[in-house]
Amino acid sequence: MIGLVDYDWFYPSSKDMLIPNLEIMKLATYYKIEERTFCRLLSLDETELDGYKTIFFFSELATEHKIPPAFLRAKNVIYGGTSFTKGKYIPFENSVIDFTIAKPSIYKEFLKQKYQEGTLTKVISHVLDDSYYRIHAGNNLLPTPPVIAGKRVIIYDRDFFITGWKEKI
């Protein structure tokens, strides 16, 4: 079993928009389809972490991390995301993960919880209907995800003004 932590999900910067972590979605989709391995989105309150083969702990927005002691003690945690890499995206060693189309289904249980906490239905439906895209991973140009007409495309690249960006957009 694979554990996934979207640190930024617990400290949203906006009540009108929830943006899921692209790499968490790609990892969940990759492991489900390619490795046929169950993935679970973890909360920061989790304390029993030994049952997970690997836990991916990602953050893109946080400037400071208050990582719970259970995660700091665990030997199976891999930290990633631009918050941990000084703002630079580091592609996965397994490039198939970068080429995987991100699907937000891993967030369904957390979205139910957000709804119960008062998050608007419109905000939740955006998470499920939007498309999520990183144009480049290292030197690789990534495929454009499927886009539902009239829905948003969230672009994760911090610097996408490189050769070919206009054509890709």
N, C-alpha and C positions, 0 to 999 in steps of 0.2 A: 504494500500500500504506500502511496506517495502522499505526503502532506504538503499543502500549499498555504502560504501566508501572504496576504496583500496588506502590508502594514498601513498603507495610506487609506485603506478602506475604513480603518478604525478612527481616523482623524480627518474626516472629509473637510475640504476647504470651502465647500459650497453646499447649501441645502437644496439648491435648484438643479444641481447636476452631480451625478455620481459617475466617475470615470474608473472603470476596472483596469487592473494592471494587465497590459498586453502579454507580457511573458507568462504570467500565471495562466491566462487563457490558452496560450499556445502550449504550455507544458501539459495542462489538463487534457487538451484535445489530442496532443501527441501520445501521451501515455495511454489514453483510452483506446485510440484507434491503432496505433503502431505496436504498442507493447502489451495491449489488453490488460492493463493494470489499473486498479481502482485508485482514484484520486479524491482527496477530501480537502475542502477549504477549511482551514483551522482558524479558531479565534485566538486572541492573545492570552486567553484564560486557560488554555490547554496546559496540562501538567504531565500527562502520560504520553511521552513522545517516543518511547523505545519501540513501539509497534510499527513504526514507519521505516521503510527502507531508506528513504531520503525525505527531508523537509526542505522545500525551497522557500526562502524568506526574502520577499522582494519589496522594494520601496523606490519610488520615483520622485516623490515630492518632499519628503521629510528632510528637514535641515538638522534635526536632532532625533536620535532614536532612543527610546526607553524600552529596550528589549527585555522582556520578562526573563527572570532567572532560569526558568525551565528550558528556554530556548538557548540561552547562553551556555548552560551546562551540557546540553545534548551534543553528541558527537556526529550526528547525522544531518546537521543543518548546513545548507549552502546559502550564503547571502548573495543577493544580486540586485540589479537595478541601479539606475544612475545615482541614487542617493549614496550608494556604497562604492561607487567608482568615480567619484569626483566629477559627475555630470557627463561622463562619456559612456555611450552604449558599448557594451562588450558582447559580441555575438556568442551564441552557444557553441561549445566544442562540437556537438553534433548539429551540423547545419540543417538537418531535416527539421529540427524544432523551429528554427528561424523561418523556414519555408512553410510551416504549418499555418493554415488559416485559423485565426483566433475565433473561438466560439464562447460566448458568455454563459453558457449553461452551468458552469461550475459555481456561478454566483446565485443560482435560484433560491437556495435555502436562506442565504444572507439577505436576498431581496425580500423574501417573505418577512423576515425579522425587521428589516427597514420599513416595510409597509406597516407592520404592527406598531412601530415606533412613531408613525406619523408622516413618513416620506410620501409625497404625492404619487399617485398612480402614474401620472405622466412621466415623472422622473424615472420610475422603475421601468416603464415600457421602453423608454429611450435606451436604457442599458441593454435590454434584450433585443432591440431592433436596430441599433446603430451598427456600423461596420468599424472595425479597428485595424489600423494599418501603420506599419513601419516601412518606409520606402527602401531603406538600405540597412543591411547588416554587414558591417565591414565593407568589403568590396562587392558584395552581392546585392543586386537589385532584386527586391522581393516581389512576388506576384501580387497583383491588385486583388483584394478580397471581393466577394460578391457584395453588391450594394443594393438595398431595397430602394426603389424609386421614392424620392421625397424624404428619405431618411438621412441622418448625418453620417459623415465619415470622420472619425477621430484619428488624427495623424500624430504619431508619437515621436517622430524625428525632431531633434532639437535644432539640427542644421540640415535642412533638406534643399538648400539652394546650391546644389551641385549639378554638374552636367546631366541634362536629361530630366530635371525635376518638372519642368512645365509639361512635357509630353506625358509623364507618368501621372501627374495630377489630372 
